[in-house]
């Protein structure tokens, strides 16, 4: 009996680990879907599509990975740097002149679990569903939605999962 329970728990643990591993392998697809779904929200309002920018993609991915690796969830990173400071540190253009004013990089972050029953989203164990859940969360949050609809031309998207299957998403707008 005890061996049967131990074997059952081992099978569940292995299955869970494989599911999390699958999520981590599929992050490029999820990042692309988050990008597309963000542009779909802009299209609904008649706004131009955001373009991908490798440096912003790298910046966003680095922030998502750092949130997991250094165990924090915030716009200010483990080194005390905000998105603009992080961009400047890596020689990424952080400010854009628009008329008589300058606009800095804006950032959205989110946590979305790779799980079967996420409140408000349902099953997020596919790339499509996880991306939709994350973007819907930003859509339903006024400050995040303001960034999505903002006067920006470029977008970078990052996504990284912790060992428990929590996805840490980052969007950097410029």
C-alpha angles and dihedrals in degrees: 000000000000091000090051092053092046091050091048092051091048091052091050092048092050092047091050091048092051091050092052091046090052091054092052092050092052098052095111090059091045092049090052091048092049088051092050094045090050090054090048089059090051091048090054087062095043093252124144119260119263114241124225117248118194094217092053091045089053092046093051093045092049091052093049091049092046092052089058099038095046097036103238137117112205145098089250107070132221089274093053095254126138122212094272092049091048091051093049091048089059095041093251114149102255101178131054124193112228111180108309096342139068124229122202130208113289124207139205121191130186142174116217122170125226092232144129100242115032114169109251093008110052117206112010096177094113128071091240095050096044092049091047092049093050095047092044089054090054090045090055094050114078098213092046093046089050088058091049091052094038128121094270131130103195138048136193122194128199131183132176133165129220122219090270094057098257111147116217110203129192131186120190117193127196 
